[in-house]
C-alpha cells in the first residue's frame, strides 16, 4: 500500500495539534454544525440517532471533481466504479454489499426523487449536474422506514441549491474534455426561481475501435426549480429537468492486454448507448398551525435507454406520489404518511411493471441529553408482466421494516449513538421474472425471494474547535441476499450471510491555513450458507468488496484567494466481481488515485482553477473475472477552468 505524499498530512495533524483555533475553525467549517435530514427532521449530525456522512458545497468545490460520479468515487466512502464500462450508470458498493449488486441496496434520491430503477440498471448518476448539488447526505444502515425498498445498506440523499444571481463556467482538459455551465436565479422573501444548464463532452482516452470511434461521450443537462409562499402558511414548489447522454464505452481486456496498454481496443466495437430522461414534480407544504404540517408531492419521470448497435430500446415511466402529516413539538416530533411508486418498463414486445405502495410513521423524542427515535413501514409490491401476446403474469409481495435509534450527549464535545434497523430489498423485474431464451417465454422466477437485513450500528461523535471525529461499528445479518449466480446466470438468493466493519471520519484544523481529512472504512462480507451453490460458496467472502477503503485529504490556503487541495484515494484488493468461490487466479487490483486541485479567486466575481487527477498514473481497472478487466482511470488527466459570477 502506497500513501505517497498525501499521507504526511494526517500524520502532521496527529503530532502537531493546535489549541485555541475556535475562531479559525468556525471560519473553515471544521467545528461548524452539520445538519442532517434523513428522518424529515433537521438535526445536528452529532445528535442524530444514526450514522451519517455529509459532503457540503465547500467540499465539492475544493475537490476539483468534474461530475457527481467522479466526486463520489474519489472523495466519499462509497465505492463507485463503471458498470461493465458504463461510467454514467456506475456500480455502487456501500457497507459490503458488493460491486455486482450493491447499487440495489442503496436508495439514491435527488431532492426526494428516486434514481433507482425497476430493473437491473444502476442509478443514472451522470444525469445529475454536480454544479447544482448543495449537499450530499449519506445515511448508513438506516433509512428503510422513510425510503423502503432497497435501503438495506442505507441512502444517498442529494440536495440541490437555489441560485441567487448568475454564473458562467467554462472548462477544458485532456482528451478533448470540454464543457460549460450556465446558471441563474433569484431568491426573495416570497418566492425563488433557479435555472441551470450544462454541456460536457470528451473525445475518449482509449484507442479507436474498428469503426473509427473512441470511447467518447457527451452529456446535456438542464434543470429549473421554483418555490413560492403566497401566504405564510403555504409553500408551493415546482421543478423540472432533462438529461441527454450519448456514450461509448470500452469492453473487457485480458490481463496481458491490460498490462501491455489499458487504452487498447480489444478488437470489438465499443458499446454505444444513449440515455434520455425527462422529469417534473410539484409539491406543497401547508402549516395548519405552528406544530402541524401537511405535505403532498407528485413526480413524473420518463426515461429511455438505447443500445444503438443492436437497436434495443427500453422506455420507462415512473410516477411517484406522497402524502405526509407532521407534528413538530418542542421535544416530540412525528411524521406519518403514504407513498406510491408506479414504475413501468416498455420493451420491444411487452410491458413489465413494479408498483410499490407503503404506509410509514417515524417519531422522535428529544430530552435534554438524550434523543430517542422509532419508526415502522409496511409496503406492498405488485409485479405485472404484460406481453403483446401470450400469458400475462401478476404477483404481490408484502414487506415491513422498522428502525430504532438513540443518541446520548455526554458533554458539549462527545455524543454516542446506536441504531437497530430492519430493512428489505424486493427483487427487481429482471430478477422476479425469468426469460427462457430457448422457448422465448417469460415465467415467474421460482428461485428468488425478497432480501431482509437487520443492521446494528453503534458509534460516537467528538467535536472540538480544531477536530471533528466520527466513529461507527456495524454488523448486518442477512437472509436471502439477492445476487446473479455467475455460472448459471440465474438470479437467486444467498440463504444466509453477514457483514461487519468499522467506519472513521476525521477532520483536523492543523493551522489556521491548513486542514487535514480522513475517511476510512474496514469491511468484511461473508457468505454463511448458499444452498443453490451446493455449498461451494459457504464461508467465502462476497466478491467485489475491498476490506479497506481510505480517502486522505490536505487543504492549504496558499495565498489570499488561493487554495490547494491534495487528496489520495485507496481501496484494497478484493475478489473479482464474479468470483463467489474465491478461487480465481486474478483478483481485483487495489484502486489508487492521487489528485491535486488549485483554485484562485480574483475579486468577488472571477475564479480560476486547475486540477490533475491520477497524478502518479496508477493503472486501475474493474476485474469481473479472469481476463475480464474493464480499464478505468488508468492515466493522468488534467482540467483548467474559469467561473464568472454576477
N, C-alpha and C positions, 0 to 999 in steps of 0.2 A: 504494500500500500504506500503510495507516494503523495505526501501532502504538499511538497514543493514550497514555494514562498509564502503562500497564504496561511500556512499552519503557524507561522510566527505570531499572527495577530492574537488568537485566543491565548497562547502561552504568555504573551506580554500582559494580557488582561488579567491572568491569574496571578502573576508575580508583581504587577505594578498597579495595585488598586489606588484610586484617588478619592479621598474623602472630600466632603464639602463641595459636592458638584450638583447640588439640588437645582440651582437656577439653570445651569447649563444643560442638565439632563432634561429638565422640563422643556427647554427650547428645542432639543433634538428629538424628544419623544420617548426616551427610554423609560421615564417614570410617569409619563402622561397616561391617563386612564384609557383603556382599550375596551370598547363596547361590543358586546355580542347580543344577537337577537334570535337565536335558533328556536326559542320557545315562544316567539312573538312578544316577549317582554324584554325590554332593554336592561342589561346587567353589565357591570364591570366583569371582564373575563376572570379576574381574581376572585369574584364572588359567585361565579356560575357553578351549578352542580353537575358539570360535565366537562370533558376535556375539549379544548379548542386550540386552534392555530389561526391567527389573524394576520393578514397581509394588507397594509394600508397603502394609500396612494403614494406616500413618500417612499415606501419600499419598492413599489413598482417603478417609480420614476428613476431612482438611483440604479436599478438593476441593468438598464440598457436593453432589456428584452424586446424583441421585435413583435411578439404576439403572445396571446394568452398561453398557448401550448408551450412556447419557449420559456415563459416565466415559471409556470408550474413545474416544468421538468428540471429547471436549474436552481430554483430558489425556494421550493417547498419540500415537505417531507413525502409528498405523493410521487411515486414512480410513474413517469409519463414517457412512453416511447411509441413510435409509429406502429400502427396495427397492420402487420403484413405490408409495411412500406408506406401506408397511408398516414401522413403526419397531421392532417386536418381532423380526422376522427381517430385519435390515438387510443392505445391501451392504457388503462389506469390500474395501479396496484396500491391499495392502502390497507394497512394492518394485516398484510399477509394473505390477501385473497388471490394474488397471482396476476401475472400479466395476461394470461389467456382469457380469464373470465371475471377479473376483478372489477371491470367497468360496470358490470351489472349489480355489484354490491355497493355502489356509491351513487346516491342521488345528487345530480348536479342541477342547480337552478340559477337562472338569471332574473333577478327581481321577482322571484316566485315562479317563473316559467320553467317547467321541467325540460331538460335537454335529453333525458333518457328516451330511448326508442322502444317500440313494441317488439322488435326482433333483435337479431344478433349483430346489430350495427352499433358501434360505440357512439358516445355523445360527440356531436359535431362542434368541438370547442373552437375550431378555426372560424366559425361563423360569429364569434364574439370579438368585437374590437377591444383590444387592450386599452386603447385611448379613452374608452367610455367607463372603464372599471374604476370604482372608488374604493372598494374594499372586497377582499376575498376572505370569507369566514369558513374554515374547515372544522367541522364538528366530528369528533372521533368516537365511535362506539355508541352513539346516541342518535336520535332523530327519527326513530321508527314511528313515534306517535304522530308527529306533525307531517312526516313525509311518506310513511308507509312502505309500500312495496319497493324492495331494493335497498333500503337504508340499513343494511346489516353491518357494513364497515363504518358507515357514517354518511355525512353530506358535505358537499362543497357548494356554499351559497355565495353567488357573485352578485354584488350590489353595484349598480351604475350611479353616476354622479350627475346632478343637474349642472348646467352650464350658465354662467353669468358673465357675458362678454363673448369675445370671439378669439379664435386662434387658427393659424395655418401652420402645418408641419410638413416638411419635405425631407426625404432621406434617400440615400443611395448606398450601395455596398458591393461586396464581392459577388461574382457570378451573375452580374446584371441585376442584383437586387435593387429595387426602387419602390417608392411609394409616397403617398401623401395623405394627410388627414386634415379635413376642414370641419370646424365645429363652431357653433354659435348658440347663444342662449340668453335668456332674460329671467331674472328672479325678482319678484316683487312681493309685497305683503299678501296679496290676494291670489296671485297666480304665478306660475313659472312655465317656461317652454324651452326645450333644448332640442338641438338637431346636430347630427354628425354624419360625415361620410368619409369612407376610407377606401383607397385602392392600393393594393400591394401586389408585387409580382417579382419573379426571379426567373432566370434562364436555366437553372438547374446546375448541380455540381457534378453529375455523372456524365460519362461518355454518351455519345449518340447511339440510339438503337438502329435497327435495320431500316426503319422508316425515316431516319434523319432527325428524330426528336430526342431531346434531353428530358430529364425529369423536371420540367418547368411547371410553374403554377401561377395562377392569378386569382385574387380574391377581391370582390367588390362588395362593400358593406355600407348600409346606411340605417339610421335609426332616428326617430323623432319621439319625443315624450312631452307630456304637459300635465299640469295639475291646476286646480282652481278651488277657491273657497268662497262660494257665493254668499254664504253665511258662516258664522263662527262654528256652528255645529257640523257642517257638511264639508267634506273634502272629496273632490272628483279627480280621477286620473285617467289618462289615455296614453297608450304607447303603440308604436308600430315600427316594423323594420323588415329588412330584406338582406339576404346574403346570396351571392352567386360565386361559386368556386369552380375553377377548371384546373385540374391537376393531373399530372403524370407522375407515377412513382415506380421505383425500382423493384425488380423481383429478387429472389434469393440468390446468393453466391455460394460456391463451395468454399471450404476453409482455404484451399490452395489459391483460389481466385481472390478471396478476401485479403490474404497475406500479400499477394502479389500487387494488387491495386484495387482497393474497395470502390473506386469510381468506375470500374469497367462494367460493360454491359455483358450479361450472361448469355447473349445470343437470342433472346426473345424480346418482343416488343414490351415497352413499359406499359403498365396498366393505365388506361386513360379513363378517368372518372370525373363526372360533373355532379355538383350538389347545388340545388336551389332551395331556399327556404324563405317563406313569407309569413309573418305573424302580426297579429294585432290583439290588443287587450284593453278592456275598460274595467273600472272599479270605482267603488265609493266607500267612504267611512262616514258613519253618522253617529255623533255623540248624543245619546239620549239624555245624559246629564254628565256630571263631572267624572263619573265612575263607569258608566255603561257605554259600550260602543258596539255598533253593528257594522260589519264589513261584508261586502259582496264583490266578487271578481268573476270575469268571464274572459277566456282566452281562446283564440282560434289560430291554428298554425297549419300551413301546408308545406310539405317537404317533398323533394324529388331527388332521386339518386339514379344516375345513368352510367352504366359501363359502356363506353362508346364503341369499343371494338365488337362487342357481342350484341349491341343494341338492347341490352337487358335494362329495363326501366321499372322502377318501383315508385309509386306515388303514395304519399301518406297524408292523412288528415287527422289532426289532433284537436279535440275540443275539451276544454277544462272549465269547470265551474266550482266555485267555493262560496259557502256562506258561513260566517262565524259570528259569535256573540262573545264579547269580552267584558269581564269585570276587573277593574283596576282599583284596588283599595290601597290604604297606606301600607298594610302588611300582606294582605291576601290578594292574589290575582288568579283568575281562571279564564281559560279560553276554550270554548267548545264549538263544534260546528260539523258541517258535512262537506265532503269533497266528491267530485265526479270527474273521471277521466274517460274519454271515449276515443280510442285510437284505432284507426283502420289503415291497413296497407293494401293497396290495389295493385295486383300483379298483372302479368300478361293475360291470365285466363281465370283469375279468382280474386275474391276479396277475403282478407283474414283480419279479424279484429280482436282486440283485448280491451275490455271495459271494466274499470275499477270504480267502485262506489264505496265510500267509507264514512263512518262517524268517529269523531275523536273528541277527547277532553284532556286538557293539560292544566294543572293547578300548581300554585307556588305560594309558600308562606315564608315571610321574612321576619325573623326575630332580630334582636339586637346584634347577635354574633352568628346566628345560625340561619341558613336558608334550606328549606325542605321543598322538594318538588315530586310530583307524581302525575302520571298520565296513562291513558289507555286508548286503544284504537281497535275498531272492528272493520274489516274490509271484505267485500265480495268481489271476486274476479271472474268475469264471464268471458269465455272464449267462443268464437264463432268462425267457421270456415265455410265460405260460400263460393263454390266453383261455378263457372258459367254453365257447365253440365256435369252431372254426376251427383254423388251423395253429399248432402250438407251435414256438418258436424257442429255440435253445441255442447258445452260443458261448463261447470261452475265450480270454483274453489272458494271456501270461506276461511279467512285467516284473522288472526288477532295479534296485537303487540302491546307491550306496556313498558313503562320507564319509571324508575325510582332514583332520586338523587338527593344529595345533601352537600352543603358547603359550610365549613366552620371557620370563622375568622379568629385565629388565635390572638393576633395583635394587628397593629396597623400594617406590618410588613408581611406576615405569614398567614396563609389560609390553607386548609386541607379540604379535599373533596372526595366523594365517592359516587359512583353511578352504576346501577344494575339495569340492563336493558334486554328486552326480548324483542327480536326483530325477525323478519321473514323476507324471502325472495320468491315471488311466484314465477314459474317458467315463462319465458317469452314465447311468442307464437311459433318461432322456428323450432323451439325445443318441445313445446306442448304437442305440436302436430308432427307427424313423421311422414316423409315423402319417399315412396318406393320408386327408384329410378328405373327398375325393370318393368313394372306394370304401369307407371305413370299415375298412381293413385295416392291419395293422402288419407291418413288414418290417425287416430289418437296414439300418442307415444305411451305405451304401457310401462315404460321403464323410467318415468320421470315423476317426481313429487316436488312440492314446494320445499325450499330450504328453510330451516329455522336455526336461529343463532341466539345464544344468551351470552352477553358480554358484561364482564365485571371490570370496572376501571377505578383505580384509586390514585390520588396524586396530591401534589402540593404546588402552591404559588408563593414565591418570595420576591417582593419588590422593594428596593431601596432607591435612593436618589440616583445611584450610579449603576444599578444592576436589576435586571428583570429575569427571574428564573421560573421555569415551568417544568415540572417533572411528573410523569404518569406511568403507571404499570397497568397492564391489561391482560385478561385471559378470556378467550372465547371458546365456548363449547358448541359445536355444530352438529345438526342432524340433517342428512340429505343435502350436503353441499353440492351444487349443480356444476357439472363440467362436461366437456366434449371428450369422449374416450378417443384417444389418438389413433388406435389401431382399427377399431370397427367404425369409427366416425359416428357413433351413436351418442345422443345426448342423454345423460343418465345422472345418477347421484352417487356421491361418496357417502356410504352409510353413516360413518362416524368420523369426525375429525376435530382437531382443536388447534388453537393459536394462542401465543402469549408473547409478551415483549415489553420493552421499555422505550419511552419517548422523552427526549430532553430538548428544551428550547432555552437559550440563554442569550442575553444582550448585555454588553458592558459599555459604559462610558469611560473609556480608558483615560482620555484627557478631554478638555473642552472641544478639541478639534478632531478627536479620533474615537471611533466606537467599533466594537467587535461583535460578531453574531455567530451563533452555533445552532444548528438544528440537526439532532442526531436521533436515530431510532435503531433498535435491535429487535428483530422479529424472528420467531420460529413458527412454522406452519406445518403440522404433522397430520398425515392420513392415518387414522387409527384402524379403520376397517372398511374394506370395499369388496363386497361380495361379487359385484359384477366383474371385477378383475381377477377373480379366483384366488384372492389372497396375495397376488403379486405386488400390490401397492401398499399392503398393510405395513405400518410403521415407517413408511417412506415420507420424505419431505415433499410438500406441494411444490411443483416446479415453477420457475419464474419468480421466486421470492428471494431476494437477497437478504442475508442475515443482517447486514449493516448498511445504513444509509446515512450520509453525512453531508451537510452543507455548511461551509465556513465562509464568513464574510468580514471584510475590513473596510470601513468607510472613513475617509480622511478629507477634511476641509483644507485644501492645499493653499489656496489664497482666497481673498474676499471674492465671493461669487463663483469660485471654482471648487468642485468636489470630485474626488476619485473614489471608485468602488472596485475592490478586488474580491473575487469570490472563487471558491473551488467546490465542485460537486463530485462526490464519490459514492458509488453504490457497489457493494462487493459482488463477487461472482456468485452464480446460482446455477441450479439445474436448468437445462434448456426448457423452453415453454411446454413442449410435449413429452418431456422425459419423466413420466409419472413413476416408472420403476427405478429411477435414479441409476441407470447403468449405461447411459450414452458415453461414447468416447469423448465427445466435445461438450463442454459446459458453457453456460452464459458467461462471457468475459466481464470483468469489472468495468463499470462505466466511470469515466473521468472527464471533467471539463473544467479548465481554469479560464475565467472570464474577467475582462477589465473594461471599465467604463469611466469616461471623464465628461463632466458637464460643466458648462461655464455660462453664467448669466451676465448679460450686458445690459445694464439698466433694468427697467421693470418689464420690458416687453420682448426681449430677444434672449433666446437660449440656444447655444451651440453644444453639440455633443458628438462623441465618438466612442465606438465600442468594438472590442475584439473578443470573439468567442473561440473557445478551444485553443487557447494561446499556445499550448505545447503540442498541438496536433495529435492528440490521442485518437487512435482509430477505434471507434465504438461501433457496436452492432447489436442486433437482436438475434439470438440463437433460438430458433424454433426446434431444431433437431440437428443431427449430424449432417454437415454440409448443406444446411438450410439457414443461411445467415443473411439478414437484411441490414445493409450498412446504414448507419445514422451518425451524424456529427463526426465525420472521420477526418476533417481537416480544419485549418484555421480560417475563420471568416471575419470580415470587418464591416462596419457601418458608420457613416457620417450623416449627421442631420442637423436641422435648424428648426426652431419653433418661434413663431412671431405671434404675440398675444396683444389684443387690443380691447 
